[in-house]
Amino acid sequence: MKTITFSLHTQQPLLATSFRGDPNSDVSYNHIPGSMIRGAIIGRYMKEYHLSDLDLNDNVVKRLFFDKNTCYLNGYLLSQKGKRTLPVPLSWFKDKDAELSKNLPPMWVYDFSIDGEEKPETPKLVGESFWTKEGEVTFYKEKRRINIHNRRDRKKGRSTQEEGEIFCYDAIDTGQVFQAVILCDETDADFLKNFLQKSADIWLGGSQSAGYGHTKISDVNCHDTWNEINIPATERTNCEYLTITLLSDLILRDEWGQYAVIPPSRQHATPAPLTKELEKVLGTLKPQRSFAGNNVVGGFNRKWGLPLPQIPVLKAGSVFVFDNISLTSEQIQQLENLGIGERRLEGFGRVAVNWLEERHFNAKKTEPPKLSDQPALKLQVSQTLAAQMAERLLHQKMEQALQKQIGYLKIEGQISNSQLSRLQMVARQALSTGDCDLVLSFLNNLPSNASGQFERAKISDKSLKEKLYEWLNNPISWIGNSQKVKITDVERSITDKFATQNKLAEKYTLRLIMAVAKKATKEKK
């Protein structure tokens, strides 16, 4: 059996609708379902060969899309080091007060599927989406985007009284990379690899006509040997217990043909459906404990134009522990290569045998990748517009800083209103050119009586005269260097060439002096 791996880069939000959320919203899965990938490749195949319908009697079509030996596995997030992440096991717990953050040390995680005395007093499920081991356990979580839409009448092209309700899409956001996998026979590997490489563009999921689903394919590779957990089967034959971990949702039926989500238990007189399924390969099993969750899955059949029936499943990440048995590497490979349960060709029923070994360990959360730099503006008119926007925003930030200073600055002590009025008048004369020297000249040439008033008056525990000299000689002293604005690749700050040429710091300093003097005059009245 051959394995084809490839990356899927989301160019638009991707809507892989699950059954979560309220009736007026569509909430996407946190991964790209294998059924969706299979459907998109079928659509490409039909377009390539100009088919209006698939011929199910065609051996090639059956082998590629409807044979249990060709499986389309779920697309899971790709780690920052290029590894395919996997769902977090439901047997992993943390202390309820522990948090994952870049500002905090790594968090302790405890695996309850393995016997051990060291456990948190108040355990809580880890609750992250995916993980991989990169030196230490690292958690990953997909980014999401919520868009609000207004339903419209198809004929009129706008909302009406009958067709006008609000609904929202909670979709997988753009700029993320998922790795998908196709398991196939050796005879089909080259065809599928070349077929994926024919065009990088592929559309996945719902609402494709509304700006959703555009994805790019890259890094298409073919492997002779591959397994999902990157641990050889020969290293997992001798363990204290037999542990089965679900790497994707699992669909099973009970003895009456009904879909069942019954986890194995020692209390059951009749073996659970999962136990029976495993016993087909491994022989008699005795359950010990289970850490399971359940979910409801469905789908959409584009040929019928109808949704698929909703069925309950055992949730990906569920962990089941059985008494130890004699196990061979061939049995492990059979379970992991073929999977168990129904709809395996769509990525359901993936399992890992004897995967988890550590009772407790440190874990960290990856920092979200920084978005790529914003594209440079090519047109001069766009550059000019961006510069104007940045300048206006810088003025807005300066106004906010000015109002903040005026709010808490207060002149105290004996100084006459006439001296404050003269200070305002000189500052107003200097404002048009931003000439602080004009105010400095005024202060330097004050008569002794007036100069004494400026020295006796206080502001911020300094004499008014000293504070005025400080502001006028170094206008940026009360502003700081943090006033920056960036629009695409155009940046404006209070210390750049634009601000220096326009004497922004000087002008706002003169306005500050005028405002503080005016405030003191009003308070005296």
C-alpha positions as CSV (number, residue, x, y, z in Angstrom):
1,M,0.0,0.0,0.0
2,K,1.2,3.5,-0.9
3,T,0.6,6.8,0.9
4,I,0.2,10.2,-0.7
5,T,0.5,13.2,1.6
6,F,-0.3,16.8,0.5
7,S,-0.9,20.2,2.1
8,L,-4.0,22.2,1.8
9,H,-3.6,26.0,2.2
10,T,-6.9,27.9,2.9
11,Q,-7.1,30.9,0.6
12,Q,-10.7,31.7,1.6
13,P,-12.7,30.7,4.7
14,L,-13.6,27.0,4.6
15,L,-17.1,25.8,5.6
16,A,-17.1,22.1,6.6
17,T,-20.5,22.2,8.3
18,S,-20.9,20.2,11.5
19,F,-24.1,19.9,13.6
20,R,-23.0,22.3,16.3
21,G,-24.3,25.7,16.9
22,D,-27.9,27.1,16.8
23,P,-30.3,26.6,13.9
24,N,-29.4,30.0,12.4
25,S,-25.7,29.2,12.1
26,D,-23.4,26.8,10.3
27,V,-20.4,25.8,12.4
28,S,-17.4,24.2,10.7
29,Y,-15.5,21.2,11.9
30,N,-12.0,21.9,13.2
31,H,-10.5,19.8,10.3
32,I,-11.1,19.1,6.7
33,P,-13.2,15.9,6.5
34,G,-11.9,13.1,4.2
35,S,-15.3,12.8,2.6
36,M,-15.0,16.5,1.5
37,I,-11.5,15.9,0.0
38,R,-12.8,12.8,-1.8
39,G,-15.8,14.7,-3.2
40,A,-13.6,17.5,-4.5
41,I,-11.3,15.1,-6.2
42,I,-14.3,13.3,-7.8
43,G,-15.5,16.6,-9.1
44,R,-12.1,17.3,-10.6
45,Y,-12.0,13.9,-12.2
46,M,-15.4,14.4,-13.8
47,K,-14.4,17.8,-15.1
48,E,-11.1,16.5,-16.5
49,Y,-12.7,13.7,-18.4
50,H,-15.9,15.6,-19.3
51,L,-18.2,13.3,-17.4
52,S,-21.7,14.2,-16.4
53,D,-22.0,11.1,-14.2
54,L,-19.6,8.4,-12.9
55,D,-19.8,4.9,-14.4
56,L,-19.8,2.6,-11.3
57,N,-19.0,-0.3,-13.6
58,D,-15.7,1.3,-14.6
59,N,-12.9,-0.5,-12.7
60,V,-10.8,2.6,-12.5
61,V,-13.6,4.7,-11.0
62,K,-14.5,1.9,-8.5
63,R,-10.8,1.5,-7.5
64,L,-10.2,5.2,-7.1
65,F,-13.3,6.4,-5.3
66,F,-15.4,3.4,-4.1
67,D,-12.9,0.7,-3.1
68,K,-12.0,0.1,0.6
69,N,-8.4,0.0,-0.4
70,T,-8.4,3.7,-1.3
71,C,-9.0,5.9,1.8
72,Y,-9.1,9.6,2.0
73,L,-8.1,10.6,5.5
74,N,-9.0,13.8,7.2
75,G,-6.9,16.9,6.7
76,Y,-5.5,17.9,10.1
77,L,-3.5,21.1,11.0
78,L,0.1,21.1,9.9
79,S,2.5,22.0,12.8
80,Q,5.1,24.8,12.5
81,K,7.7,22.1,11.9
82,G,5.8,20.5,9.1
83,K,4.2,17.5,11.0
84,R,0.6,16.4,10.7
85,T,-1.0,17.0,14.1
86,L,-3.6,14.6,15.6
87,P,-6.7,15.0,17.8
88,V,-5.9,15.4,21.5
89,P,-6.8,12.2,23.4
90,L,-9.8,12.4,25.7
91,S,-7.8,10.7,28.5
92,W,-5.6,13.7,28.9
93,F,-6.4,15.9,31.9
94,K,-5.0,19.0,33.5
95,D,-5.6,20.8,36.8
96,K,-8.7,23.0,36.3
97,D,-6.8,26.2,37.1
98,A,-3.9,25.4,34.8
99,E,-3.6,27.5,31.7
100,L,-1.6,27.5,28.5
101,S,0.0,30.8,27.7
102,K,3.3,32.1,26.3
103,N,3.8,34.1,29.5
104,L,3.4,31.0,31.7
105,P,5.6,27.9,32.1
106,P,4.6,24.7,30.4
107,M,1.5,23.0,31.8
108,W,1.4,19.6,33.4
109,V,-0.8,17.1,31.6
110,Y,-1.9,13.7,33.1
111,D,-2.9,10.7,31.1
112,F,-5.7,8.9,32.9
113,S,-5.5,5.9,30.6
114,I,-2.3,4.9,32.3
115,D,-2.3,3.9,36.0
116,G,-0.5,6.3,38.2
117,E,-0.7,7.9,41.6
118,E,0.2,11.4,40.5
119,K,-3.1,13.0,39.4
120,P,-4.5,16.5,39.8
121,E,-7.0,17.1,42.6
122,T,-9.4,18.9,40.4
123,P,-9.0,17.4,36.9
124,K,-10.3,18.9,33.8
125,L,-10.1,17.8,30.1
126,V,-7.3,19.5,28.3
127,G,-9.8,20.8,25.7
128,E,-7.4,21.6,22.8
129,S,-7.9,20.5,19.3
130,F,-4.7,19.0,18.0
131,W,-1.2,18.0,19.2
132,T,2.1,16.8,18.1
133,K,5.4,16.0,19.8
134,E,8.2,18.5,18.9
135,G,10.7,17.9,21.7
136,E,7.8,18.2,24.0
137,V,4.0,17.9,23.6
138,T,2.7,21.0,21.7
139,F,-0.9,21.9,21.3
140,Y,-2.4,23.5,18.2
141,K,-5.8,25.1,17.6
142,E,-7.4,26.2,14.4
143,K,-8.2,29.8,13.7
144,R,-11.8,30.5,12.9
145,R,-13.8,33.3,11.3
146,I,-17.4,34.3,12.0
147,N,-19.3,36.0,9.1
148,I,-22.8,37.4,9.4
149,H,-25.0,36.9,6.3
150,N,-28.4,38.1,5.2
151,R,-30.6,35.6,3.3
152,R,-31.8,37.0,0.0
153,D,-34.4,36.2,-2.6
154,R,-32.8,34.4,-5.5
155,K,-34.8,36.2,-8.1
156,K,-34.7,39.7,-6.8
157,G,-31.2,39.5,-5.6
158,R,-32.0,41.2,-2.3
159,S,-33.6,40.4,1.0
160,T,-37.4,40.5,1.2
161,Q,-40.0,40.1,4.0
162,E,-40.2,36.3,3.3
163,E,-36.4,35.8,2.6
164,G,-34.5,38.2,4.9
165,E,-33.4,36.4,8.1
166,I,-29.9,36.8,9.5
167,F,-27.6,33.8,9.8
168,C,-23.9,33.3,10.4
169,Y,-21.1,31.0,9.3
170,D,-18.4,30.0,11.8
171,A,-15.7,28.8,9.3
172,I,-12.1,27.8,9.3
173,D,-10.1,31.0,8.7
174,T,-7.8,31.7,5.8
175,G,-4.0,31.4,5.9
176,Q,-3.9,28.0,7.6
177,V,-2.2,24.8,6.4
178,F,-3.7,21.3,6.8
179,Q,-2.2,18.0,5.7
180,A,-4.4,15.4,4.1
181,V,-3.5,11.8,3.3
182,I,-4.6,9.3,0.6
183,L,-4.0,5.6,1.2
184,C,-4.1,3.6,-2.1
185,D,-2.8,0.6,-4.0
186,E,0.5,0.8,-5.7
187,T,-1.1,0.8,-9.2
188,D,-3.1,4.0,-8.4
189,A,-0.4,6.0,-6.6
190,D,1.3,7.7,-9.6
191,F,-2.1,8.6,-11.2
192,L,-3.4,10.2,-8.0
193,K,-0.2,12.0,-7.3
194,N,0.0,13.5,-10.8
195,F,-3.8,14.2,-10.7
196,L,-3.3,16.3,-7.5
197,Q,-0.4,18.2,-9.1
198,K,-2.3,19.2,-12.3
199,S,-3.8,22.3,-10.6
200,A,-3.0,23.8,-7.3
201,D,-6.5,25.3,-7.0
202,I,-9.3,23.3,-5.5
203,W,-12.6,24.3,-3.9
204,L,-13.8,22.6,-0.7
205,G,-16.9,22.8,1.4
206,G,-20.1,24.8,1.2
207,S,-21.1,28.3,0.0
208,Q,-18.3,28.3,-2.7
209,S,-20.2,30.9,-4.7
210,A,-20.2,33.2,-1.7
211,G,-16.5,33.5,-1.2
212,Y,-15.8,30.2,0.7
213,G,-13.7,27.2,0.0
214,H,-10.8,28.2,-2.2
215,T,-7.8,26.1,-1.2
216,K,-4.4,25.5,-2.8
217,I,-2.7,22.1,-3.0
218,S,1.1,21.8,-2.4
219,D,3.8,19.5,-1.2
220,V,2.4,16.4,-2.8
221,N,4.6,13.4,-1.8
222,C,4.4,9.6,-2.2
223,H,5.6,7.3,0.6
224,D,6.3,3.5,0.6
225,T,6.0,3.2,4.4
226,W,4.0,5.5,6.6
227,N,1.9,5.5,9.7
228,E,0.0,8.3,11.4
229,I,1.8,8.2,14.7
230,N,5.3,7.8,13.4
231,I,6.2,4.9,15.7
232,P,7.0,1.5,14.2
233,A,4.6,-1.3,15.1
234,T,7.5,-3.5,16.2
235,E,8.1,-1.1,19.2
236,R,4.5,-1.4,20.4
237,T,3.9,-5.1,20.8
238,N,4.9,-5.4,24.5
239,C,2.9,-3.0,26.8
240,E,1.3,-3.3,30.2
241,Y,-2.2,-2.8,28.6
242,L,-3.7,-2.8,25.2
243,T,-4.7,0.7,24.4
244,I,-6.8,1.8,21.3
245,T,-6.9,5.5,20.5
246,L,-9.3,6.9,17.8
247,L,-7.5,9.2,15.4
248,S,-10.8,10.0,13.6
249,D,-14.5,9.5,14.3
250,L,-15.7,5.9,14.4
251,I,-19.0,4.6,13.0
252,L,-20.2,1.3,14.4
253,R,-23.5,-0.7,14.5
254,D,-24.8,-3.0,17.2
255,E,-26.1,-6.5,16.7
256,W,-29.5,-5.2,15.6
257,G,-28.0,-3.0,12.9
258,Q,-28.5,0.3,14.8
259,Y,-25.7,2.9,15.0
260,A,-24.1,2.6,18.4
261,V,-21.8,4.8,20.5
262,I,-21.4,2.4,23.5
263,P,-17.9,2.4,25.0
264,P,-16.5,-0.9,26.2
265,S,-17.0,-1.6,29.9
266,R,-16.4,-4.5,32.3
267,Q,-20.0,-4.2,33.4
268,H,-21.4,-5.3,30.0
269,A,-22.5,-8.9,29.8
270,T,-22.5,-8.6,26.0
271,P,-19.3,-7.1,24.4
272,A,-19.7,-3.6,23.1
273,P,-19.7,-3.1,19.3
274,L,-16.1,-1.7,19.4
275,T,-14.9,-4.8,21.3
276,K,-16.5,-7.1,18.8
277,E,-14.9,-5.2,15.9
278,L,-11.5,-5.4,17.5
279,E,-11.9,-9.1,18.4
280,K,-12.1,-9.9,14.6
281,V,-8.4,-9.1,14.4
282,L,-7.1,-9.5,18.0
283,G,-9.1,-12.3,19.6
284,T,-10.9,-12.1,22.9
285,L,-10.6,-8.8,24.8
286,K,-11.4,-7.7,28.3
287,P,-12.2,-4.0,28.7
288,Q,-10.6,-2.1,31.6
289,R,-11.7,1.6,31.2
290,S,-12.8,4.0,28.5
291,F,-12.4,7.8,27.9
292,A,-14.9,8.4,25.2
293,G,-17.0,11.1,23.7
294,N,-19.7,11.0,21.0
295,N,-20.7,13.2,18.2
296,V,-23.2,13.4,15.3
297,V,-22.0,13.5,11.7
298,G,-23.7,14.0,8.4
299,G,-22.7,15.4,5.1
300,F,-24.0,16.6,1.8
301,N,-24.3,14.5,-1.4
302,R,-23.8,16.9,-4.4
303,K,-25.1,14.3,-6.9
304,W,-28.4,14.0,-5.0
305,G,-28.4,17.6,-3.8
306,L,-29.5,16.3,-0.4
307,P,-28.0,16.1,3.0
308,L,-26.8,12.7,4.2
309,P,-28.5,11.0,7.2
310,Q,-27.2,12.1,10.6
311,I,-25.6,9.3,12.5
312,P,-23.9,9.1,16.0
313,V,-20.2,8.4,16.1
314,L,-17.5,7.7,18.7
315,K,-15.5,10.9,18.8
316,A,-11.9,11.2,17.6
317,G,-9.5,11.2,20.5
318,S,-11.5,8.6,22.5
319,V,-9.2,6.1,24.3
320,F,-10.1,2.5,25.3
321,V,-8.0,0.3,27.6
322,F,-8.1,-3.5,27.6
323,D,-6.2,-6.2,29.4
324,N,-2.9,-7.0,27.9
325,I,-2.9,-9.7,25.2
326,S,-0.3,-11.4,23.0
327,L,0.1,-8.9,20.1
328,T,2.0,-9.0,16.9
329,S,3.2,-6.1,14.7
330,E,1.2,-7.6,11.8
331,Q,-2.0,-7.2,13.8
332,I,-1.2,-3.6,14.7
333,Q,-0.4,-2.8,11.0
334,Q,-3.7,-4.4,9.9
335,L,-5.8,-2.3,12.3
336,E,-3.9,0.9,11.6
337,N,-3.7,0.5,7.8
338,L,-7.3,-0.6,7.2
339,G,-9.1,1.0,10.1
340,I,-12.3,-0.3,11.6
341,G,-16.0,0.5,11.3
342,E,-18.0,2.0,8.4
343,R,-17.1,4.7,5.8
344,R,-13.4,4.0,6.2
345,L,-12.7,5.3,2.6
346,E,-13.9,8.7,3.9
347,G,-11.4,8.8,6.8
348,F,-13.6,7.3,9.5
349,G,-12.3,4.6,11.8
350,R,-8.6,5.4,12.0
351,V,-7.0,4.0,15.2
352,A,-3.6,3.9,16.9
353,V,-2.6,0.8,19.0
354,N,-0.5,1.2,22.2
355,W,0.4,4.8,21.3
356,L,0.4,6.7,24.6
357,E,3.1,5.8,27.1
358,E,3.8,8.8,29.5
359,R,1.7,9.1,32.7
360,H,2.3,12.8,33.0
361,F,4.3,15.3,31.0
362,N,4.8,19.0,30.3
363,A,2.9,20.6,27.4
364,K,2.9,24.0,25.7
365,K,0.7,25.8,23.3
366,T,2.2,27.0,20.0
367,E,2.1,30.7,19.3
368,P,-0.2,31.4,16.3
369,P,1.9,32.1,13.2
370,K,2.3,35.7,12.4
371,L,0.4,36.9,9.4
372,S,2.5,37.6,6.3
373,D,3.4,41.2,5.8
374,Q,0.7,43.3,4.2
375,P,1.2,43.6,0.4
376,A,2.9,46.7,-0.8
377,L,0.7,49.2,-2.6
378,K,1.8,49.4,-6.3
379,L,-0.2,52.4,-7.5
380,Q,1.0,55.9,-6.6
381,V,-2.6,57.0,-5.9
382,S,-2.9,54.2,-3.4
383,Q,0.3,55.2,-1.7
384,T,-0.9,58.8,-1.4
385,L,-4.2,57.7,0.0
386,A,-2.6,55.4,2.5
387,A,-0.2,58.2,3.6
388,Q,-3.2,60.6,4.1
389,M,-5.0,58.0,6.2
390,A,-1.9,57.4,8.3
391,E,-1.4,61.1,8.8
392,R,-4.9,61.6,9.9
393,L,-4.8,58.7,12.3
394,L,-1.5,60.0,13.8
395,H,-3.2,63.4,14.3
396,Q,-6.1,61.5,16.0
397,K,-3.7,59.7,18.4
398,M,-1.9,63.0,19.2
399,E,-5.3,64.7,20.0
400,Q,-6.0,61.8,22.4
401,A,-2.6,62.2,24.0
402,L,-3.2,66.0,24.3
403,Q,-6.6,65.6,25.9
404,K,-5.2,63.1,28.4
405,Q,-2.4,65.6,29.4
406,I,-4.8,68.5,29.8
407,G,-7.1,66.4,32.0
408,Y,-4.6,65.9,34.8
409,L,-2.2,68.9,34.5
410,K,-3.0,71.8,36.8
411,I,-1.2,75.1,37.5
412,E,-1.1,75.8,41.2
413,G,0.1,78.9,43.1
414,Q,-0.1,82.7,42.6
415,I,0.0,83.8,39.0
416,S,-2.1,86.5,37.5
417,N,-4.6,86.0,34.7
418,S,-2.8,88.7,32.7
419,Q,0.4,86.7,32.7
420,L,-1.5,83.6,31.7
421,S,-3.2,85.5,28.9
422,R,0.1,86.9,27.6
423,L,1.5,83.3,27.6
424,Q,-1.6,82.1,25.6
425,M,-1.2,85.0,23.1
426,V,2.5,84.3,22.4
427,A,1.9,80.6,22.1
428,R,-1.0,81.3,19.6
429,Q,1.3,83.5,17.5
430,A,3.9,80.7,17.4
431,L,1.4,77.9,16.6
432,S,1.1,78.5,12.8
433,T,4.8,77.9,12.3
434,G,5.6,75.7,15.3
435,D,8.2,78.2,16.4
436,C,8.9,77.4,20.1
437,D,11.7,79.9,20.2
438,L,9.1,82.7,20.2
439,V,7.7,81.5,23.5
440,L,11.3,80.9,24.9
441,S,12.1,84.5,24.0
442,F,9.0,85.7,25.8
443,L,10.0,83.8,29.0
444,N,13.6,85.0,28.8
445,N,12.6,88.6,28.6
446,L,10.0,88.7,31.3
447,P,10.2,91.5,33.9
448,S,11.4,90.4,37.3
449,N,7.9,90.6,38.8
450,A,6.3,88.5,36.1
451,S,9.3,86.1,36.1
452,G,8.8,85.6,39.8
453,Q,5.2,84.7,39.3
454,F,6.1,82.0,36.7
455,E,8.8,80.6,39.1
456,R,6.4,80.5,42.1
457,A,3.6,78.8,40.2
458,K,3.8,75.0,40.2
459,I,2.8,72.3,37.8
460,S,3.6,68.6,38.4
461,D,5.8,69.4,41.4
462,K,8.0,71.7,39.2
463,S,7.9,75.5,38.8
464,L,5.8,76.6,35.8
465,K,8.8,78.3,34.2
466,E,10.9,75.2,34.5
467,K,8.2,73.0,33.1
468,L,7.7,75.4,30.1
469,Y,11.4,75.3,29.4
470,E,11.4,71.5,29.5
471,W,8.5,71.3,27.0
472,L,9.8,73.9,24.7
473,N,13.4,72.7,24.5
474,N,12.3,69.0,24.1
475,P,8.7,69.0,22.7
476,I,8.6,65.2,22.5
477,S,9.2,64.8,26.3
478,W,5.5,64.7,27.2
479,I,4.5,62.7,24.1
480,G,6.9,59.7,24.1
481,N,8.0,57.7,21.1
482,S,5.0,55.3,21.1
483,Q,2.8,57.4,18.8
484,K,2.9,55.3,15.6
485,V,0.4,54.4,12.8
486,K,0.8,52.0,10.0
487,I,-1.4,51.6,6.9
488,T,-0.2,48.7,4.7
489,D,3.5,49.6,4.1
490,V,3.1,53.3,4.9
491,E,4.1,54.2,8.5
492,R,3.8,57.6,10.3
493,S,5.2,58.4,13.7
494,I,5.8,61.6,15.8
495,T,9.6,61.3,15.2
496,D,9.6,60.6,11.4
497,K,10.5,63.0,8.5
498,F,6.8,63.9,8.0
499,A,6.4,64.9,11.7
500,T,9.7,66.8,11.8
501,Q,9.0,68.8,8.6
502,N,5.5,69.7,9.8
503,K,6.7,70.3,13.4
504,L,3.9,68.2,14.9
505,A,5.6,67.8,18.3
506,E,6.2,71.6,18.5
507,K,2.6,72.5,17.5
508,Y,1.0,70.1,19.9
509,T,3.3,71.3,22.7
510,L,2.2,74.9,22.0
511,R,-1.4,73.8,22.1
512,L,-0.8,72.1,25.4
513,I,0.7,75.3,26.8
514,M,-2.3,77.3,25.6
515,A,-4.8,74.7,27.0
516,V,-3.1,74.5,30.4
517,A,-3.0,78.3,30.7
518,K,-6.6,78.7,29.6
519,K,-7.7,76.0,32.1
520,A,-5.9,77.9,35.0
521,T,-7.6,81.1,33.9
522,K,-11.1,79.6,34.0
523,E,-10.5,78.0,37.4
524,K,-9.5,81.4,38.9
525,K,-12.8,82.8,37.8
